Amino acid sequence: MPRTYDLVLFGASGFTGRRAAARLAERMPAGVRWAIAGRRRQPLEDLAATLSPTPDVLVADALDAEATAALAKDTRVLVSTAGPYAVLGNALVAGCAASGTHWCDITGEVPWIRDIVARHHGQARETGARIVPACGFDSIPSDLGALLTARALPQGQPIDVIGGFRLKGGLNGGTFATALHHANHRWPGPAALDAVPGAIHPPDRRTVTFDDRLASWTAPFVMAPTNTRVVRRSASLCAEDGAPWGHPFTYDEVALAKGRGRALALQWGLAAAHWASARIPALVRPWGPAPGDGPSESTIMGGHFAGIFVGTAANGASARTVFQRSGDPGNEGTTRMLAAAAIALLQGRGPGGVRTPANAFGPALADDLRADGFHIVTEVA
């Protein structure tokens, strides 16, 4: 049955959604039929008037299963920036899995990803829908950085990769609301998203250490509990497809710090934020941005991030990948990565199922990101 649209962006009137719409308009191939969607028509129409090529405007409630099913059936690719996804993503993903519609989002919600794997992976494989969560700063740099590093090493033996991050950026209201939503939820274990059971993974980092491989003091990284699980799912899916990253493959992730004192400050700050968010969210909420709000343009453009990935093989070989870009990682980098993933779904092919960015797109996504100003380089020692 013919579909009206090639691509629909849901949640376009939010802070991240507006920026994602602008990025998609910049990159939209000629002749693509696209639309922006959400709950309120007027903000969407105001946004559409600023975009070229101009998208159609669609109104739908993410909690309306009938409306979301119809939306999914009428497009080839559905992109969403509307979170928390555990609240606003379920009906949309169900509609995509049932109708063979490709999906990508910017979630970092591992409990939700685990749930949609359980509910929709099998059906999406049958319908051909490629469901690809975590296509923003959660978790494309980690996923591609680990992939490129592992693939640069000799295959057929154990491979270990560690990723370290430095970043500067701001917080938007959607990310803040999602963090508070999950503050009281138990985060799934290290193997939560593995496609192949039985792998043994390192526990999440909780201490400050000096890492010789990264030549830096390191601290627990706020995004590691998401990124590590996504990377491990990528490796297990690739192994399932007959292209393993190592036998076995292990991955860990940390924050990089300039000195032990700075590392301890990162550790204590993260622990305090977790404690306060879980136990007294009412006190934390007024300190964060409201949904729809976010950092200023000067803050966004003054941000940056760098991910360093070091891999070692059992035979002593090593490889190093640098993945970095200027601009706030959660607001500028994320929307550019999401746009690249959406265009890749629009133009590419691959097996259906609940995939990951590295498994769904492979190294070709790194080429697309390089063309958009990302610095991604892998070197073999």
Steps between C-alpha positions, in 0.01 A plus 500: 500500500649840402608726785445874502839586655857383483587649840310643796661675800290460815543740793621775270372792708718419805840655562696213346230435241528850356875463458458151354249633247748766388777239462272269301393784270867579432577139406174392337559337161311650210150368447454357851144533629521593866293632788537616858262372766395553860206579729452870424442634151591868541861453619551246221364736236720781632803270475409369155491856365871538586614181324597430141395266351178574686355195676136412544356527851337203672326498837506187714521411868779255589264333752230437238570149367265538204647833390859382539430178308355704213799735508746210484317335211512818294879553496813300417709648783377637833743710705417603856644757740210468747599358836494352753472214253377265771189722505478642147676241284312174555205543267716655227752215501221241510349661190835496321574137583155392381507699175862449393588866558858591593555692825777699667511712815736661751414302811749405769238295687643149529195361685281612212735364234503166683120502501462574129754227420283255694175619345593587142832354384345184359211676328727770356725232351195351328366831366843640411470800733839621615445638850815693596493675838783706651592700187627810679787567736343200669656293342645557153850620601548201733346254258693612192818566698499145635412354158777682314755415767409131517491465121854644477636212711577140399184292508442156645635576850396685818471877457455755776402864438476786747342835420572827679307828461556869556211735432354844553136580443160592640184317601160524332164447665422172325823336612450630853142368515613160374776481760253575780253247360759223528663615824310246711524215249755227542739510203539163323824307541806504273361235262146641486491559124720212381354310208698189595477399868790387714758775449689628804543879517682726746279672761427870463786719619450657842851606594774739392801337332793588276467310174827429320327427170333841495795668675254687721331508835148365461170520687157340460329641190135600522415345162699178538206295638322566169789500255664181625182301461434634150857423389477150642172443315670614179782253548262215580274579201802510270618167642152361438528624139839327460719813530627495861713777645708254703481163677402623754452877472495720811424872534524749785453878513618785725522876532844651442631749754796737525642373827383291793326791671284569196420130471387487864282808444334328204445185706349681798289731283350209309429307820330805656286558191387137496420508871302823484308407184397163643407614851386861478407570135270782609806693616696426183227581247496882546874514426466353150352635175132449427391280208537701182784710639874457465834677497564818307642492150832635626520220758415240237755624249762542774478135601702206375570134563777249439488124530825302509479124441794268556480136403739216569504148357629187670808498276602846624378702202333831583288762324372845592198695375428868560138614456438870561314811394447858607155595626297381798494119477144463628340775292718567194680166460191294577279661238767464233553133587125437499466661157780281363331189641163600356644557152684167524170324575339684212766396250642172632399142544553239765328238712208593719494482878594719794852594392769743614667778301825306443315181407243670278728744315859381545805714411304677224334713769844627603557615141170691506592665830846599376329680212299693762804625692572215742864406549521118504841339458626148577868416527670164553800502732 
